[in-house]
Amino acid sequence: MNRYSSLSDDFYVNMNLSTEMELPTNRESVLLFFERMQKKYPTMRNFYCREKGDFILEEDKDQGHYRWSTIEARRLCSGQVNPAGLDDALEQHKLVLDLAPYMLSLSPIDCEAIDLLFGFDFTYRGNHNLLVAEALGLNPGLERLLEVPGAAIVNYEPTITLALDEDCRMQCRLSIENRTNALQVRTGEFPEEQLSVYITARRYGALPPNTTFVQVLESLTRVCSDMVDNYVADNVLRPLARAIAAK
């Protein structure tokens, strides 16, 4: 069982590899790549192309858990929503990264950035901004803003980015994204929407010699797991879950 599934309503793991040069878009390269993905994951059978030229292969979404992968102009992506286990999602991402150099001519020196995202979604009907402020609090220097007569919070999405090495190539970002807008605050009518918490580890630049994409992914996984386990679960995710349960 996924050890993160109890922290939110939905959990997903996404990998993005951004490139300096455009990725191949010819039929042979794209189809061979996705056929190899489908050989490993036969239930990935929905293939289509967006208007802007992105190619997508994904599973059916009606079960609440599914895999997907995309080839964009300068980005290769892979994701899994509500995976059975973290290793299951990482195995999929590693396959994408193993195939890319051979089937999409992707070189380690062509890497602009590679990132891994752990996403946590909470379903909540209400003012997301106010919920976040109540659950996580405000910086002491900002707390008095809540005392402004007649004021209502219409945007509060805390975010912080940390550099994890001296040259700032390895970074980790915590961000909270809500779906509440000013119209909903004004009318007091809030649809049931997703409040999202993202933990993103990213490495910038070309890979060092004798370093593979999979090795970088493994280091990003350690960063994300450490952040969630030691800093985010008890201080962000569980307080949000408790605040929602109390409403």
Accessible surface in RSA format (square Angstrom, percent):
REM  Atomic radii and reference values for relative SASA: ProtOr
REM  Chains: A
REM  Algorithm: Lee & Richards
REM  Probe-radius: 1.40
REM  Slices: 20
REM RES _ NUM      All-atoms   Total-Side   Main-Chain    Non-polar    All polar
REM                ABS   REL    ABS   REL    ABS   REL    ABS   REL    ABS   REL
RES MET A   1   206.16 106.8 129.89  86.0  76.27 181.6  99.67  84.7 106.49 141.1
RES ASN A   2     7.92   5.5   3.60   3.5   4.32  10.4   3.48   8.4   4.44   4.3
RES ARG A   3   136.82  57.4 107.96  55.0  28.86  68.7  72.19  98.7  64.63  39.2
RES TYR A   4     5.01   2.3   5.01   2.9   0.00   0.0   5.01   3.8   0.00   0.0
RES SER A   5    43.38  36.7  29.28  39.1  14.10  32.5  30.95  65.9  12.43  17.4
RES SER A   6    95.97  81.1  56.25  75.1  39.72  91.5  48.99 104.3  46.98  65.8
RES LEU A   7    10.61   5.9   7.29   5.2   3.32   8.4  10.54   7.4   0.07   0.2
RES SER A   8    15.80  13.4   0.02   0.0  15.78  36.3   6.49  13.8   9.31  13.0
RES ASP A   9    87.77  61.5  58.41  58.1  29.36  69.4  17.44  41.0  70.33  70.1
RES ASP A  10    43.25  30.3  42.33  42.1   0.92   2.2   6.77  15.9  36.48  36.4
RES PHE A  11     2.38   1.2   1.89   1.2   0.49   1.3   1.89   1.1   0.49   1.4
RES TYR A  12    27.40  12.8  27.40  15.6   0.00   0.0  22.83  17.2   4.57   5.6
RES VAL A  13     0.00   0.0   0.00   0.0   0.00   0.0   0.00   0.0   0.00   0.0
RES ASN A  14    28.22  19.5  28.22  27.3   0.00   0.0   1.80   4.3  26.42  25.5
RES MET A  15     0.00   0.0   0.00   0.0   0.00   0.0   0.00   0.0   0.00   0.0
RES ASN A  16    25.81  17.8  25.81  24.9   0.00   0.0   0.72   1.7  25.09  24.3
RES LEU A  17     0.00   0.0   0.00   0.0   0.00   0.0   0.00   0.0   0.00   0.0
RES SER A  18    22.71  19.2  22.71  30.3   0.00   0.0   7.30  15.6  15.41  21.6
RES THR A  19     0.05   0.0   0.00   0.0   0.05   0.1   0.00   0.0   0.05   0.1
RES GLU A  20    99.62  57.2  82.26  62.2  17.36  41.3  32.33  62.5  67.29  54.9
RES MET A  21   136.03  70.4 131.01  86.7   5.01  11.9 101.45  86.3  34.58  45.8
RES GLU A  22   133.22  76.5 108.40  82.0  24.82  59.1  28.91  55.9 104.31  85.2
RES LEU A  23     8.61   4.8   2.79   2.0   5.82  14.6   3.16   2.2   5.45  14.7
RES PRO A  24    33.56  24.5  21.87  19.9  11.69  42.5  33.33  27.5   0.23   1.4
RES THR A  25    82.20  58.5  66.18  67.1  16.02  38.2  32.20  43.3  50.00  75.6
RES ASN A  26    80.42  55.5  69.44  67.1  10.98  26.4  47.76 115.0  32.66  31.6
RES ARG A  27   187.27  78.6 179.14  91.3   8.13  19.4  79.16 108.2 108.11  65.5
RES GLU A  28   122.30  70.2 113.03  85.5   9.27  22.1  41.95  81.1  80.35  65.6
RES SER A  29    21.88  18.5  18.72  25.0   3.16   7.3   3.16   6.7  18.72  26.2
RES VAL A  30     2.87   1.9   2.87   2.6   0.00   0.0   2.87   2.5   0.00   0.0
RES LEU A  31    58.02  32.3  57.85  41.4   0.17   0.4  57.93  40.7   0.08   0.2
RES LEU A  32    84.25  46.9  82.75  59.2   1.50   3.8  82.75  58.1   1.50   4.0
RES PHE A  33     0.00   0.0   0.00   0.0   0.00   0.0   0.00   0.0   0.00   0.0
RES PHE A  34     6.79   3.4   6.09   3.8   0.71   1.8   6.39   3.9   0.40   1.1
RES GLU A  35    98.13  56.3  90.81  68.7   7.32  17.4  39.82  77.0  58.31  47.6
RES ARG A  36    81.61  34.3  77.91  39.7   3.71   8.8  19.04  26.0  62.58  37.9
RES MET A  37     0.00   0.0   0.00   0.0   0.00   0.0   0.00   0.0   0.00   0.0
RES GLN A  38    66.10  37.0  64.57  47.2   1.53   3.6  10.68  22.7  55.42  42.0
RES LYS A  39   163.35  79.7 135.60  83.2  27.75  66.1  89.54  80.6  73.80  78.6
RES LYS A  40    92.53  45.1  73.06  44.8  19.47  46.4  33.71  30.3  58.82  62.7
RES TYR A  41    16.01   7.5  14.13   8.0   1.88   4.9  16.01  12.0   0.00   0.0
RES PRO A  42    95.56  69.6  83.81  76.4  11.75  42.7  85.42  70.5  10.13  63.0
RES THR A  43    72.63  51.7  71.57  72.6   1.06   2.5  63.45  85.2   9.18  13.9
RES MET A  44     0.00   0.0   0.00   0.0   0.00   0.0   0.00   0.0   0.00   0.0
RES ARG A  45   141.53  59.4 118.59  60.5  22.94  54.6  45.00  61.5  96.53  58.5
RES ASN A  46    48.12  33.2  43.63  42.2   4.49  10.8  16.50  39.7  31.62  30.6
RES PHE A  47    86.28  43.2  59.21  36.7  27.08  70.5  59.21  35.9  27.08  77.5
RES TYR A  48    89.42  41.7  82.49  46.9   6.93  18.0  74.90  56.3  14.53  17.9
RES CYS A  49    68.45  51.8  39.66  44.2  28.79  67.7  22.11  56.0  46.33  50.0
RES ARG A  50   100.93  42.4  91.61  46.7   9.32  22.2  38.09  52.1  62.84  38.1
RES GLU A  51   189.28 108.7 145.67 110.2  43.61 103.8  69.63 134.7 119.65  97.7
RES LYS A  52   163.92  80.0 123.26  75.6  40.66  96.8  81.20  73.1  82.72  88.1
RES GLY A  53    31.72  39.1   0.00   N/A  31.72  39.1  25.16  69.1   6.56  14.7
RES ASP A  54     6.98   4.9   6.98   6.9   0.00   0.0   0.00   0.0   6.98   7.0
RES PHE A  55    36.04  18.0  36.04  22.3   0.00   0.0  36.04  21.8   0.00   0.0
RES ILE A  56     2.63   1.5   2.63   2.0   0.00   0.0   2.63   1.9   0.00   0.0
RES LEU A  57     5.39   3.0   5.39   3.9   0.00   0.0   5.39   3.8   0.00   0.0
RES GLU A  58    18.73  10.8  18.73  14.2   0.00   0.0   0.00   0.0  18.73  15.3
RES GLU A  59    23.53  13.5  23.29  17.6   0.24   0.6   6.17  11.9  17.36  14.2
RES ASP A  60    55.20  38.7  47.99  47.8   7.21  17.0  18.08  42.6  37.12  37.0
RES LYS A  61   108.87  53.1  92.90  57.0  15.96  38.0  47.14  42.4  61.72  65.7
RES ASP A  62   120.13  84.1  78.68  78.3  41.45  98.0  48.61 114.4  71.51  71.3
RES GLN A  63   126.61  70.8 101.78  74.4  24.83  59.1  29.42  62.6  97.19  73.7
RES GLY A  64    38.79  47.8   0.00   N/A  38.79  47.8  35.12  96.4   3.67   8.2
RES HIS A  65   102.12  55.8  99.22  69.0   2.90   7.4  64.02  66.0  38.10  44.3
RES TYR A  66    43.46  20.3  41.55  23.6   1.91   5.0  12.87   9.7  30.59  37.7
RES ARG A  67    27.92  11.7  27.92  14.2   0.00   0.0   1.33   1.8  26.60  16.1
RES TRP A  68    47.67  19.1  47.67  23.1   0.00   0.0  40.18  21.4   7.49  12.1
RES SER A  69     0.00   0.0   0.00   0.0   0.00   0.0   0.00   0.0   0.00   0.0
RES THR A  70     5.59   4.0   5.59   5.7   0.00   0.0   5.24   7.0   0.35   0.5
RES ILE A  71     1.08   0.6   0.46   0.3   0.62   1.5   0.46   0.3   0.62   1.7
RES GLU A  72    29.78  17.1  28.66  21.7   1.12   2.7   6.04  11.7  23.73  19.4
RES ALA A  73    54.24  49.9  48.75  75.2   5.49  12.5  51.56  72.6   2.68   7.1
RES ARG A  74   103.81  43.6  97.86  49.9   5.95  14.2  33.00  45.1  70.81  42.9
RES ARG A  75    90.60  38.0  90.60  46.2   0.00   0.0  18.38  25.1  72.22  43.8
RES LEU A  76     0.00   0.0   0.00   0.0   0.00   0.0   0.00   0.0   0.00   0.0
RES CYS A  77     1.96   1.5   1.96   2.2   0.00   0.0   0.20   0.5   1.77   1.9
RES SER A  78     0.00   0.0   0.00   0.0   0.00   0.0   0.00   0.0   0.00   0.0
RES GLY A  79     0.00   0.0   0.00   N/A   0.00   0.0   0.00   0.0   0.00   0.0
RES GLN A  80     9.69   5.4   9.69   7.1   0.00   0.0   0.91   1.9   8.78   6.7
RES VAL A  81    23.19  15.3  23.15  21.0   0.04   0.1  23.15  20.1   0.04   0.1
RES ASN A  82    45.43  31.3  33.86  32.7  11.57  27.9  20.05  48.2  25.39  24.5
RES PRO A  83     7.20   5.3   0.00   0.0   7.20  26.2   1.06   0.9   6.14  38.2
RES ALA A  84    78.20  71.9  58.78  90.7  19.41  44.2  70.95  99.9   7.25  19.2
RES GLY A  85    18.18  22.4   0.00   N/A  18.18  22.4  17.76  48.7   0.42   0.9
RES LEU A  86    16.24   9.0  12.03   8.6   4.21  10.6  12.03   8.5   4.21  11.3
RES ASP A  87   113.85  79.7 107.97 107.5   5.88  13.9  37.53  88.3  76.32  76.1
RES ASP A  88    40.98  28.7  34.66  34.5   6.32  15.0  17.13  40.3  23.85  23.8
RES ALA A  89     0.00   0.0   0.00   0.0   0.00   0.0   0.00   0.0   0.00   0.0
RES LEU A  90    14.09   7.8  14.09  10.1   0.00   0.0  14.09   9.9   0.00   0.0
RES GLU A  91    79.71  45.8  75.53  57.1   4.18   9.9  30.25  58.5  49.46  40.4
RES GLN A  92     0.00   0.0   0.00   0.0   0.00   0.0   0.00   0.0   0.00   0.0
RES HIS A  93     0.00   0.0   0.00   0.0   0.00   0.0   0.00   0.0   0.00   0.0
RES LYS A  94    64.46  31.4  64.46  39.5   0.00   0.0  25.22  22.7  39.23  41.8
RES LEU A  95    22.94  12.8  19.93  14.3   3.01   7.6  22.30  15.7   0.64   1.7
RES VAL A  96     0.00   0.0   0.00   0.0   0.00   0.0   0.00   0.0   0.00   0.0
RES LEU A  97     2.53   1.4   0.00   0.0   2.53   6.4   0.00   0.0   2.53   6.8
RES ASP A  98    76.85  53.8  71.75  71.4   5.10  12.1  21.90  51.5  54.96  54.8
RES LEU A  99    18.29  10.2  18.28  13.1   0.02   0.0  18.29  12.8   0.00   0.0
RES ALA A 100     0.00   0.0   0.00   0.0   0.00   0.0   0.00   0.0   0.00   0.0
RES PRO A 101    44.60  32.5  29.99  27.3  14.61  53.1  29.99  24.8  14.61  90.8
RES TYR A 102   188.07  87.8 154.93  88.1  33.14  86.2 111.25  83.6  76.83  94.7
RES MET A 103    61.59  31.9  49.26  32.6  12.33  29.4  54.98  46.7   6.61   8.8
RES LEU A 104     1.35   0.8   0.00   0.0   1.35   3.4   0.00   0.0   1.35   3.6
RES SER A 105    94.54  79.9  66.16  88.3  28.38  65.4  38.32  81.6  56.23  78.8
RES LEU A 106     3.31   1.8   0.00   0.0   3.31   8.3   1.20   0.8   2.12   5.7
RES SER A 107    43.01  36.3  39.52  52.7   3.48   8.0  33.09  70.5   9.92  13.9
RES PRO A 108    50.68  36.9  50.68  46.2   0.00   0.0  50.68  41.8   0.00   0.0
RES ILE A 109   136.47  77.7 121.05  90.2  15.43  37.2 121.05  87.2  15.43  41.9
RES ASP A 110    18.13  12.7  15.44  15.4   2.68   6.3   9.20  21.7   8.93   8.9
RES CYS A 111     2.26   1.7   0.00   0.0   2.26   5.3   0.00   0.0   2.26   2.4
RES GLU A 112    69.54  39.9  66.24  50.1   3.30   7.9  14.24  27.5  55.30  45.2
RES ALA A 113     7.11   6.5   7.03  10.8   0.08   0.2   7.03   9.9   0.08   0.2
RES ILE A 114     0.31   0.2   0.31   0.2   0.00   0.0   0.31   0.2   0.00   0.0
RES ASP A 115     5.73   4.0   5.73   5.7   0.00   0.0   0.00   0.0   5.73   5.7
RES LEU A 116     0.00   0.0   0.00   0.0   0.00   0.0   0.00   0.0   0.00   0.0
RES LEU A 117    29.23  16.3  29.23  20.9   0.00   0.0  29.23  20.5   0.00   0.0
RES PHE A 118     0.00   0.0   0.00   0.0   0.00   0.0   0.00   0.0   0.00   0.0
RES GLY A 119     0.00   0.0   0.00   N/A   0.00   0.0   0.00   0.0   0.00   0.0
RES PHE A 120     0.00   0.0   0.00   0.0   0.00   0.0   0.00   0.0   0.00   0.0
RES ASP A 121    19.57  13.7  19.57  19.5   0.00   0.0   0.00   0.0  19.57  19.5
RES PHE A 122     5.38   2.7   5.38   3.3   0.00   0.0   5.38   3.3   0.00   0.0
RES THR A 123    44.34  31.5  33.41  33.9  10.92  26.0  24.31  32.6  20.03  30.3
RES TYR A 124    24.73  11.5  21.63  12.3   3.10   8.1  11.49   8.6  13.24  16.3
RES ARG A 125   151.87  63.8 130.24  66.4  21.63  51.5  50.38  68.9 101.50  61.5
RES GLY A 126    10.79  13.3   0.00   N/A  10.79  13.3   9.20  25.3   1.58   3.5
RES ASN A 127    20.05  13.8  16.17  15.6   3.87   9.3   7.61  18.3  12.44  12.0
RES HIS A 128     1.48   0.8   1.48   1.0   0.00   0.0   0.24   0.2   1.24   1.4
RES ASN A 129     0.02   0.0   0.02   0.0   0.00   0.0   0.00   0.0   0.02   0.0
RES LEU A 130    76.40  42.6  76.40  54.7   0.00   0.0  76.40  53.7   0.00   0.0
RES LEU A 131     1.27   0.7   0.20   0.1   1.07   2.7   0.74   0.5   0.52   1.4
RES VAL A 132     0.00   0.0   0.00   0.0   0.00   0.0   0.00   0.0   0.00   0.0
RES ALA A 133     5.91   5.4   1.18   1.8   4.72  10.7   1.50   2.1   4.40  11.7
RES GLU A 134    95.76  55.0  59.87  45.3  35.88  85.4  39.99  77.3  55.77  45.5
RES ALA A 135    25.27  23.2   0.00   0.0  25.27  57.5   6.48   9.1  18.80  49.8
RES LEU A 136    52.90  29.5  17.35  12.4  35.54  89.4  23.07  16.2  29.82  80.3
RES GLY A 137    32.57  40.2   0.00   N/A  32.57  40.2  27.72  76.1   4.86  10.9
RES LEU A 138    25.53  14.2  11.26   8.1  14.28  35.9  13.96   9.8  11.58  31.2
RES ASN A 139    95.10  65.6  82.63  79.9  12.46  30.0  22.93  55.2  72.17  69.8
RES PRO A 140   108.40  79.0  93.42  85.2  14.98  54.4  93.75  77.4  14.65  91.1
RES GLY A 141    66.98  82.6   0.00   N/A  66.98  82.6  36.90 101.3  30.08  67.4
RES LEU A 142    83.46  46.5  83.23  59.5   0.23   0.6  83.46  58.6   0.00   0.0
RES GLU A 143    88.57  50.9  85.26  64.5   3.32   7.9  21.47  41.5  67.11  54.8
RES ARG A 144   181.10  76.0 175.94  89.7   5.17  12.3  74.15 101.3 106.96  64.8
RES LEU A 145   106.53  59.3 101.26  72.4   5.27  13.2 101.76  71.5   4.77  12.8
RES LEU A 146    92.05  51.3  62.71  44.9  29.34  73.8  65.77  46.2  26.28  70.7
RES GLU A 147   113.67  65.3  88.24  66.8  25.43  60.6  46.94  90.8  66.74  54.5
RES VAL A 148    75.98  50.0  68.13  61.7   7.85  18.9  70.87  61.6   5.11  13.9
RES PRO A 149   128.58  93.7 100.21  91.4  28.37 103.1 111.23  91.8  17.35 107.8
RES GLY A 150    88.71 109.4   0.00   N/A  88.71 109.4  45.12 123.8  43.59  97.6
RES ALA A 151    63.94  58.8  26.19  40.4  37.75  85.9  35.48  50.0  28.46  75.4
RES ALA A 152    64.85  59.6  36.81  56.8  28.04  63.8  44.70  63.0  20.15  53.4
RES ILE A 153    32.05  18.2  23.18  17.3   8.87  21.4  28.79  20.7   3.26   8.8
RES VAL A 154    72.39  47.6  64.24  58.2   8.15  19.6  64.24  55.8   8.15  22.1
RES ASN A 155   104.79  72.3  82.81  80.0  21.98  52.9  25.16  60.6  79.63  77.0
RES TYR A 156    44.46  20.8  42.56  24.2   1.90   4.9  32.41  24.4  12.05  14.9
RES GLU A 157    64.09  36.8  45.24  34.2  18.85  44.9  11.96  23.1  52.13  42.6
RES PRO A 158    41.03  29.9  29.89  27.2  11.14  40.5  40.50  33.4   0.53   3.3
RES THR A 159    78.25  55.7  50.22  50.9  28.03  66.8  51.45  69.1  26.81  40.5
RES ILE A 160    96.25  54.8  90.42  67.4   5.83  14.0  95.99  69.1   0.26   0.7
RES THR A 161    70.66  50.3  43.11  43.7  27.55  65.7  31.95  42.9  38.71  58.5
RES LEU A 162    75.72  42.2  73.42  52.5   2.30   5.8  75.72  53.2   0.00   0.0
RES ALA A 163    55.56  51.1  24.09  37.2  31.46  71.6  24.09  33.9  31.46  83.3
RES LEU A 164    72.47  40.4  36.80  26.3  35.67  89.7  43.30  30.4  29.17  78.5
RES ASP A 165    59.23  41.5  40.50  40.3  18.73  44.3  39.44  92.8  19.79  19.7
RES GLU A 166   183.45 105.3 148.28 112.2  35.17  83.7  69.97 135.3 113.48  92.7
RES ASP A 167    92.92  65.1  65.21  64.9  27.71  65.5  45.38 106.8  47.53  47.4
RES CYS A 168    62.00  46.9  57.69  64.3   4.32  10.1  15.21  38.5  46.79  50.5
RES ARG A 169    99.05  41.6  98.23  50.1   0.83   2.0  19.46  26.6  79.59  48.2
RES MET A 170    30.58  15.8  30.58  20.2   0.00   0.0  30.58  26.0   0.00   0.0
RES GLN A 171    41.73  23.3  41.35  30.2   0.38   0.9   4.94  10.5  36.79  27.9
RES CYS A 172     6.18   4.7   4.47   5.0   1.71   4.0   0.54   1.4   5.64   6.1
RES ARG A 173   108.66  45.6 108.33  55.2   0.33   0.8  28.05  38.3  80.61  48.9
RES LEU A 174    38.95  21.7  37.35  26.7   1.60   4.0  37.35  26.2   1.60   4.3
RES SER A 175    10.15   8.6  10.15  13.5   0.00   0.0   7.94  16.9   2.20   3.1
RES ILE A 176     5.86   3.3   1.69   1.3   4.17  10.1   1.69   1.2   4.17  11.3
RES GLU A 177    70.47  40.5  70.26  53.2   0.21   0.5  19.00  36.8  51.47  42.0
RES ASN A 178    14.44  10.0   2.59   2.5  11.85  28.5   0.00   0.0  14.44  14.0
RES ARG A 179    82.38  34.6  66.38  33.8  15.99  38.1  35.84  49.0  46.54  28.2
RES THR A 180    13.86   9.9   1.80   1.8  12.06  28.7   0.35   0.5  13.52  20.4
RES ASN A 181    71.95  49.6  67.72  65.4   4.23  10.2  36.07  86.8  35.88  34.7
RES ALA A 182    62.03  57.0  53.96  83.3   8.08  18.4  54.21  76.3   7.82  20.7
RES LEU A 183   101.37  56.5  95.87  68.6   5.50  13.8  98.27  69.0   3.10   8.3
RES GLN A 184    26.25  14.7  25.95  19.0   0.30   0.7   9.46  20.1  16.79  12.7
RES VAL A 185    30.65  20.2  15.60  14.1  15.05  36.3  15.69  13.6  14.95  40.6
RES ARG A 186   185.26  77.8 148.93  75.9  36.33  86.5  74.28 101.5 110.98  67.3
RES THR A 187    68.74  48.9  36.57  37.1  32.17  76.7  41.33  55.5  27.41  41.4
RES GLY A 188    48.21  59.4   0.00   N/A  48.21  59.4  22.72  62.3  25.49  57.1
RES GLU A 189   131.22  75.3 123.34  93.3   7.88  18.8  44.92  86.9  86.30  70.5
RES PHE A 190    45.39  22.7  34.67  21.5  10.73  27.9  35.58  21.6   9.81  28.1
RES PRO A 191    53.71  39.1  47.18  43.0   6.52  23.7  51.32  42.4   2.39  14.9
RES GLU A 192   106.23  61.0  82.41  62.3  23.82  56.7   9.85  19.1  96.38  78.7
RES GLU A 193    59.48  34.1  57.77  43.7   1.71   4.1   5.32  10.3  54.16  44.2
RES GLN A 194    57.81  32.3  57.53  42.0   0.28   0.7  34.10  72.6  23.71  18.0
RES LEU A 195     0.00   0.0   0.00   0.0   0.00   0.0   0.00   0.0   0.00   0.0
RES SER A 196     0.17   0.1   0.17   0.2   0.00   0.0   0.00   0.0   0.17   0.2
RES VAL A 197     0.00   0.0   0.00   0.0   0.00   0.0   0.00   0.0   0.00   0.0
RES TYR A 198    38.39  17.9  38.39  21.8   0.00   0.0  23.52  17.7  14.87  18.3
RES ILE A 199     1.18   0.7   1.18   0.9   0.00   0.0   1.18   0.8   0.00   0.0
RES THR A 200    18.13  12.9  17.09  17.3   1.04   2.5  11.08  14.9   7.05  10.7
RES ALA A 201     0.00   0.0   0.00   0.0   0.00   0.0   0.00   0.0   0.00   0.0
RES ARG A 202    82.65  34.7  82.65  42.1   0.00   0.0   9.63  13.2  73.03  44.3
RES ARG A 203    32.25  13.5  32.16  16.4   0.10   0.2   4.00   5.5  28.25  17.1
RES TYR A 204    81.07  37.8  81.07  46.1   0.00   0.0  57.92  43.5  23.14  28.5
RES GLY A 205    17.13  21.1   0.00   N/A  17.13  21.1  16.42  45.1   0.71   1.6
RES ALA A 206    45.28  41.6  31.29  48.3  14.00  31.8  31.29  44.1  14.00  37.1
RES LEU A 207    10.99   6.1   0.09   0.1  10.89  27.4   0.10   0.1  10.89  29.3
RES PRO A 208    59.47  43.3  51.29  46.8   8.19  29.8  57.96  47.9   1.52   9.4
RES PRO A 209   120.55  87.9  98.00  89.3  22.55  82.0 109.54  90.4  11.01  68.4
RES ASN A 210   151.98 104.8 110.52 106.8  41.46  99.8  40.24  96.9 111.74 108.0
RES THR A 211    34.99  24.9  29.23  29.6   5.76  13.7  13.98  18.8  21.01  31.8
RES THR A 212    69.94  49.7  67.37  68.3   2.57   6.1  66.94  89.9   3.00   4.5
RES PHE A 213     5.70   2.9   4.29   2.7   1.41   3.7   4.29   2.6   1.41   4.0
RES VAL A 214    25.24  16.6  25.21  22.8   0.03   0.1  25.21  21.9   0.03   0.1
RES GLN A 215    89.32  49.9  83.36  60.9   5.96  14.2  28.06  59.7  61.26  46.5
RES VAL A 216     6.26   4.1   4.01   3.6   2.25   5.4   6.24   5.4   0.02   0.0
RES LEU A 217     0.24   0.1   0.24   0.2   0.00   0.0   0.24   0.2   0.00   0.0
RES GLU A 218    65.36  37.5  62.61  47.4   2.75   6.5  16.43  31.8  48.93  40.0
RES SER A 219    26.43  22.3  25.07  33.5   1.36   3.1  22.23  47.3   4.20   5.9
RES LEU A 220     0.00   0.0   0.00   0.0   0.00   0.0   0.00   0.0   0.00   0.0
RES THR A 221    18.19  12.9  18.19  18.4   0.00   0.0  17.19  23.1   1.00   1.5
RES ARG A 222   155.05  65.1 147.06  75.0   8.00  19.0  75.73 103.5  79.32  48.1
RES VAL A 223    26.04  17.1  21.72  19.7   4.32  10.4  25.95  22.5   0.09   0.2
RES CYS A 224     0.00   0.0   0.00   0.0   0.00   0.0   0.00   0.0   0.00   0.0
RES SER A 225    16.01  13.5  16.01  21.4   0.00   0.0  13.87  29.5   2.14   3.0
RES ASP A 226    61.52  43.1  56.55  56.3   4.97  11.8  22.65  53.3  38.88  38.8
RES MET A 227    26.49  13.7  26.49  17.5   0.00   0.0  16.50  14.0   9.99  13.2
RES VAL A 228     0.30   0.2   0.30   0.3   0.00   0.0   0.30   0.3   0.00   0.0
RES ASP A 229    71.76  50.3  45.65  45.4  26.11  61.7  23.36  55.0  48.40  48.3
RES ASN A 230    93.16  64.2  65.00  62.8  28.16  67.8  17.44  42.0  75.72  73.2
RES TYR A 231   126.93  59.3 119.94  68.2   7.00  18.2  75.83  57.0  51.11  63.0
RES VAL A 232     7.39   4.9   7.39   6.7   0.00   0.0   7.39   6.4   0.00   0.0
RES ALA A 233     6.40   5.9   6.35   9.8   0.05   0.1   6.35   8.9   0.05   0.1
RES ASP A 234    92.71  64.9  79.47  79.1  13.23  31.3  27.17  63.9  65.54  65.4
RES ASN A 235    96.03  66.2  81.06  78.3  14.97  36.0  23.03  55.4  73.00  70.6
RES VAL A 236    14.83   9.8  14.83  13.4   0.00   0.0  14.83  12.9   0.00   0.0
RES LEU A 237     0.00   0.0   0.00   0.0   0.00   0.0   0.00   0.0   0.00   0.0
RES ARG A 238   100.89  42.4 100.07  51.0   0.82   1.9  33.41  45.7  67.48  40.9
RES PRO A 239    20.14  14.7  16.19  14.8   3.95  14.3  17.71  14.6   2.43  15.1
RES LEU A 240     0.00   0.0   0.00   0.0   0.00   0.0   0.00   0.0   0.00   0.0
RES ALA A 241    39.78  36.6  33.22  51.3   6.56  14.9  35.58  50.1   4.20  11.1
RES ARG A 242   146.13  61.4 138.75  70.7   7.37  17.6  75.07 102.6  71.06  43.1
RES ALA A 243    18.46  17.0   9.73  15.0   8.72  19.8  17.74  25.0   0.72   1.9
RES ILE A 244    35.04  19.9  28.80  21.5   6.25  15.1  28.80  20.7   6.25  16.9
RES ALA A 245    88.05  81.0  50.82  78.4  37.22  84.7  62.03  87.3  26.02  68.9
RES ALA A 246    88.89  81.7  48.08  74.2  40.81  92.8  59.13  83.3  29.76  78.8
RES LYS A 247   130.11  63.5  68.09  41.8  62.02 147.7  69.92  62.9  60.19  64.1
END  Absolute sums over single chains surface
CHAIN  1 A    13051.5      10570.1       2481.4       6854.8       6196.7
END  Absolute sums over all chains
TOTAL         13051.5      10570.1       2481.4       6854.8       6196.7
